[in-house]
Amino acid sequence: MSLRIDTSLNDDFGLISIEGEIDVSNANELREAIDGLLTQRPAGMVVDLAHVAYIDSTGIGVLVGAVHRAKEAGIPFEVANPQRNVVRVLSLLGVDGELGIR
């Protein structure tokens, strides 16, 4: 399955909506999308995983790195609407609390 990433900045709030599977073959696309939005210095940022059925360790690493970069920039960062199987993987790896999942 291909990866689709939509980014938007509304009322100074950044949103990244993802559809597909995040793995080593496309994690750089996600990193570039997140970094591109972070450079615009939004007041806050959400990565919506509602339509992500699978994420591997590379994709999780991208999200964790993004949390750290956002924190250094003073930008609140959250991961929203992960599917149950994605939450399970994030929990097993112990990064669910760090990602600010809602």
Biotite code that builds the C-alpha atoms (Angstrom):
import biotite.structure as struc

atoms = struc.array([
    struc.Atom([0.000, 0.000, 0.000], chain_id="A", res_id=1, res_name="MET", atom_name="CA", element="C"),
    struc.Atom([1.313, 3.439, -0.842], chain_id="A", res_id=2, res_name="SER", atom_name="CA", element="C"),
    struc.Atom([1.629, 6.232, 1.665], chain_id="A", res_id=3, res_name="LEU", atom_name="CA", element="C"),
    struc.Atom([-0.400, 9.415, 1.391], chain_id="A", res_id=4, res_name="ARG", atom_name="CA", element="C"),
    struc.Atom([0.524, 12.403, 3.532], chain_id="A", res_id=5, res_name="ILE", atom_name="CA", element="C"),
    struc.Atom([-1.557, 15.580, 3.681], chain_id="A", res_id=6, res_name="ASP", atom_name="CA", element="C"),
    struc.Atom([-0.291, 18.598, 5.587], chain_id="A", res_id=7, res_name="THR", atom_name="CA", element="C"),
    struc.Atom([-2.164, 21.736, 6.508], chain_id="A", res_id=8, res_name="SER", atom_name="CA", element="C"),
    struc.Atom([-1.674, 24.817, 8.628], chain_id="A", res_id=9, res_name="LEU", atom_name="CA", element="C"),
    struc.Atom([-4.940, 26.322, 9.859], chain_id="A", res_id=10, res_name="ASN", atom_name="CA", element="C"),
    struc.Atom([-5.146, 29.148, 12.397], chain_id="A", res_id=11, res_name="ASP", atom_name="CA", element="C"),
    struc.Atom([-1.443, 28.584, 13.132], chain_id="A", res_id=12, res_name="ASP", atom_name="CA", element="C"),
    struc.Atom([-2.073, 24.916, 13.978], chain_id="A", res_id=13, res_name="PHE", atom_name="CA", element="C"),
    struc.Atom([-0.349, 22.163, 11.993], chain_id="A", res_id=14, res_name="GLY", atom_name="CA", element="C"),
    struc.Atom([-2.047, 18.925, 10.987], chain_id="A", res_id=15, res_name="LEU", atom_name="CA", element="C"),
    struc.Atom([-0.530, 15.959, 9.203], chain_id="A", res_id=16, res_name="ILE", atom_name="CA", element="C"),
    struc.Atom([-2.968, 13.266, 8.084], chain_id="A", res_id=17, res_name="SER", atom_name="CA", element="C"),
    struc.Atom([-1.499, 9.971, 6.963], chain_id="A", res_id=18, res_name="ILE", atom_name="CA", element="C"),
    struc.Atom([-3.059, 7.124, 5.031], chain_id="A", res_id=19, res_name="GLU", atom_name="CA", element="C"),
    struc.Atom([-1.357, 3.813, 4.358], chain_id="A", res_id=20, res_name="GLY", atom_name="CA", element="C"),
    struc.Atom([1.508, 1.927, 5.951], chain_id="A", res_id=21, res_name="GLU", atom_name="CA", element="C"),
    struc.Atom([4.611, 3.578, 7.365], chain_id="A", res_id=22, res_name="ILE", atom_name="CA", element="C"),
    struc.Atom([7.790, 1.573, 7.002], chain_id="A", res_id=23, res_name="ASP", atom_name="CA", element="C"),
    struc.Atom([11.453, 1.867, 6.071], chain_id="A", res_id=24, res_name="VAL", atom_name="CA", element="C"),
    struc.Atom([10.580, 2.396, 2.396], chain_id="A", res_id=25, res_name="SER", atom_name="CA", element="C"),
    struc.Atom([8.664, 5.624, 3.004], chain_id="A", res_id=26, res_name="ASN", atom_name="CA", element="C"),
    struc.Atom([9.593, 6.902, 6.481], chain_id="A", res_id=27, res_name="ALA", atom_name="CA", element="C"),
    struc.Atom([11.693, 9.685, 4.954], chain_id="A", res_id=28, res_name="ASN", atom_name="CA", element="C"),
    struc.Atom([8.557, 11.085, 3.287], chain_id="A", res_id=29, res_name="GLU", atom_name="CA", element="C"),
    struc.Atom([6.937, 11.353, 6.708], chain_id="A", res_id=30, res_name="LEU", atom_name="CA", element="C"),
    struc.Atom([10.060, 12.930, 8.227], chain_id="A", res_id=31, res_name="ARG", atom_name="CA", element="C"),
    struc.Atom([10.177, 15.527, 5.452], chain_id="A", res_id=32, res_name="GLU", atom_name="CA", element="C"),
    struc.Atom([6.482, 16.361, 5.868], chain_id="A", res_id=33, res_name="ALA", atom_name="CA", element="C"),
    struc.Atom([6.834, 16.779, 9.626], chain_id="A", res_id=34, res_name="ILE", atom_name="CA", element="C"),
    struc.Atom([10.014, 18.824, 9.360], chain_id="A", res_id=35, res_name="ASP", atom_name="CA", element="C"),
    struc.Atom([8.467, 21.014, 6.667], chain_id="A", res_id=36, res_name="GLY", atom_name="CA", element="C"),
    struc.Atom([5.571, 21.849, 8.946], chain_id="A", res_id=37, res_name="LEU", atom_name="CA", element="C"),
    struc.Atom([7.812, 22.367, 11.980], chain_id="A", res_id=38, res_name="LEU", atom_name="CA", element="C"),
    struc.Atom([9.832, 24.969, 10.066], chain_id="A", res_id=39, res_name="THR", atom_name="CA", element="C"),
    struc.Atom([6.636, 27.014, 9.781], chain_id="A", res_id=40, res_name="GLN", atom_name="CA", element="C"),
    struc.Atom([6.586, 27.220, 13.604], chain_id="A", res_id=41, res_name="ARG", atom_name="CA", element="C"),
    struc.Atom([2.944, 26.316, 14.236], chain_id="A", res_id=42, res_name="PRO", atom_name="CA", element="C"),
    struc.Atom([1.431, 26.937, 17.663], chain_id="A", res_id=43, res_name="ALA", atom_name="CA", element="C"),
    struc.Atom([0.817, 23.182, 17.906], chain_id="A", res_id=44, res_name="GLY", atom_name="CA", element="C"),
    struc.Atom([0.980, 20.106, 15.747], chain_id="A", res_id=45, res_name="MET", atom_name="CA", element="C"),
    struc.Atom([-0.971, 16.852, 15.407], chain_id="A", res_id=46, res_name="VAL", atom_name="CA", element="C"),
    struc.Atom([-0.102, 13.773, 13.378], chain_id="A", res_id=47, res_name="VAL", atom_name="CA", element="C"),
    struc.Atom([-3.330, 11.894, 12.633], chain_id="A", res_id=48, res_name="ASP", atom_name="CA", element="C"),
    struc.Atom([-2.816, 8.134, 12.284], chain_id="A", res_id=49, res_name="LEU", atom_name="CA", element="C"),
    struc.Atom([-6.487, 7.189, 11.912], chain_id="A", res_id=50, res_name="ALA", atom_name="CA", element="C"),
    struc.Atom([-5.836, 5.622, 8.508], chain_id="A", res_id=51, res_name="HIS", atom_name="CA", element="C"),
    struc.Atom([-2.489, 3.988, 9.273], chain_id="A", res_id=52, res_name="VAL", atom_name="CA", element="C"),
    struc.Atom([-2.850, 0.226, 9.588], chain_id="A", res_id=53, res_name="ALA", atom_name="CA", element="C"),
    struc.Atom([0.844, -0.511, 10.124], chain_id="A", res_id=54, res_name="TYR", atom_name="CA", element="C"),
    struc.Atom([3.955, 1.275, 11.339], chain_id="A", res_id=55, res_name="ILE", atom_name="CA", element="C"),
    struc.Atom([7.405, -0.264, 11.710], chain_id="A", res_id=56, res_name="ASP", atom_name="CA", element="C"),
    struc.Atom([10.270, 0.753, 13.978], chain_id="A", res_id=57, res_name="SER", atom_name="CA", element="C"),
    struc.Atom([11.623, 3.185, 11.387], chain_id="A", res_id=58, res_name="THR", atom_name="CA", element="C"),
    struc.Atom([8.309, 5.048, 11.289], chain_id="A", res_id=59, res_name="GLY", atom_name="CA", element="C"),
    struc.Atom([8.113, 5.057, 15.068], chain_id="A", res_id=60, res_name="ILE", atom_name="CA", element="C"),
    struc.Atom([11.626, 6.478, 15.159], chain_id="A", res_id=61, res_name="GLY", atom_name="CA", element="C"),
    struc.Atom([10.504, 9.292, 12.859], chain_id="A", res_id=62, res_name="VAL", atom_name="CA", element="C"),
    struc.Atom([7.646, 10.154, 15.231], chain_id="A", res_id=63, res_name="LEU", atom_name="CA", element="C"),
    struc.Atom([9.851, 10.030, 18.328], chain_id="A", res_id=64, res_name="VAL", atom_name="CA", element="C"),
    struc.Atom([12.460, 12.229, 16.629], chain_id="A", res_id=65, res_name="GLY", atom_name="CA", element="C"),
    struc.Atom([9.726, 14.672, 15.645], chain_id="A", res_id=66, res_name="ALA", atom_name="CA", element="C"),
    struc.Atom([8.512, 14.875, 19.238], chain_id="A", res_id=67, res_name="VAL", atom_name="CA", element="C"),
    struc.Atom([12.023, 15.794, 20.356], chain_id="A", res_id=68, res_name="HIS", atom_name="CA", element="C"),
    struc.Atom([12.481, 18.419, 17.621], chain_id="A", res_id=69, res_name="ARG", atom_name="CA", element="C"),
    struc.Atom([9.056, 19.921, 18.380], chain_id="A", res_id=70, res_name="ALA", atom_name="CA", element="C"),
    struc.Atom([9.817, 20.026, 22.102], chain_id="A", res_id=71, res_name="LYS", atom_name="CA", element="C"),
    struc.Atom([13.137, 21.795, 21.462], chain_id="A", res_id=72, res_name="GLU", atom_name="CA", element="C"),
    struc.Atom([11.246, 24.357, 19.371], chain_id="A", res_id=73, res_name="ALA", atom_name="CA", element="C"),
    struc.Atom([8.540, 24.793, 22.022], chain_id="A", res_id=74, res_name="GLY", atom_name="CA", element="C"),
    struc.Atom([5.824, 23.367, 19.774], chain_id="A", res_id=75, res_name="ILE", atom_name="CA", element="C"),
    struc.Atom([3.243, 21.037, 21.375], chain_id="A", res_id=76, res_name="PRO", atom_name="CA", element="C"),
    struc.Atom([3.131, 17.763, 19.415], chain_id="A", res_id=77, res_name="PHE", atom_name="CA", element="C"),
    struc.Atom([0.558, 14.965, 19.564], chain_id="A", res_id=78, res_name="GLU", atom_name="CA", element="C"),
    struc.Atom([-0.232, 11.757, 17.748], chain_id="A", res_id=79, res_name="VAL", atom_name="CA", element="C"),
    struc.Atom([-3.975, 11.312, 17.291], chain_id="A", res_id=80, res_name="ALA", atom_name="CA", element="C"),
    struc.Atom([-6.392, 8.505, 16.458], chain_id="A", res_id=81, res_name="ASN", atom_name="CA", element="C"),
    struc.Atom([-3.999, 5.564, 16.095], chain_id="A", res_id=82, res_name="PRO", atom_name="CA", element="C"),
    struc.Atom([-5.649, 2.270, 15.254], chain_id="A", res_id=83, res_name="GLN", atom_name="CA", element="C"),
    struc.Atom([-5.643, -0.385, 17.965], chain_id="A", res_id=84, res_name="ARG", atom_name="CA", element="C"),
    struc.Atom([-2.811, -2.422, 16.421], chain_id="A", res_id=85, res_name="ASN", atom_name="CA", element="C"),
    struc.Atom([-0.644, 0.705, 16.086], chain_id="A", res_id=86, res_name="VAL", atom_name="CA", element="C"),
    struc.Atom([-1.314, 1.624, 19.736], chain_id="A", res_id=87, res_name="VAL", atom_name="CA", element="C"),
    struc.Atom([-0.280, -1.886, 20.733], chain_id="A", res_id=88, res_name="ARG", atom_name="CA", element="C"),
    struc.Atom([3.067, -1.569, 18.928], chain_id="A", res_id=89, res_name="VAL", atom_name="CA", element="C"),
    struc.Atom([3.688, 1.887, 20.410], chain_id="A", res_id=90, res_name="LEU", atom_name="CA", element="C"),
    struc.Atom([2.858, 0.567, 23.882], chain_id="A", res_id=91, res_name="SER", atom_name="CA", element="C"),
    struc.Atom([5.078, -2.495, 23.496], chain_id="A", res_id=92, res_name="LEU", atom_name="CA", element="C"),
    struc.Atom([7.993, -0.237, 22.562], chain_id="A", res_id=93, res_name="LEU", atom_name="CA", element="C"),
    struc.Atom([7.214, 2.103, 25.466], chain_id="A", res_id=94, res_name="GLY", atom_name="CA", element="C"),
    struc.Atom([6.880, 5.263, 23.372], chain_id="A", res_id=95, res_name="VAL", atom_name="CA", element="C"),
    struc.Atom([3.125, 5.774, 23.674], chain_id="A", res_id=96, res_name="ASP", atom_name="CA", element="C"),
    struc.Atom([3.503, 8.208, 26.591], chain_id="A", res_id=97, res_name="GLY", atom_name="CA", element="C"),
    struc.Atom([6.265, 10.130, 24.867], chain_id="A", res_id=98, res_name="GLU", atom_name="CA", element="C"),
    struc.Atom([4.147, 10.662, 21.738], chain_id="A", res_id=99, res_name="LEU", atom_name="CA", element="C"),
    struc.Atom([1.276, 12.365, 23.564], chain_id="A", res_id=100, res_name="GLY", atom_name="CA", element="C"),
    struc.Atom([-1.306, 10.023, 22.041], chain_id="A", res_id=101, res_name="ILE", atom_name="CA", element="C"),
    struc.Atom([-4.884, 11.218, 22.116], chain_id="A", res_id=102, res_name="ARG", atom_name="CA", element="C"),
])
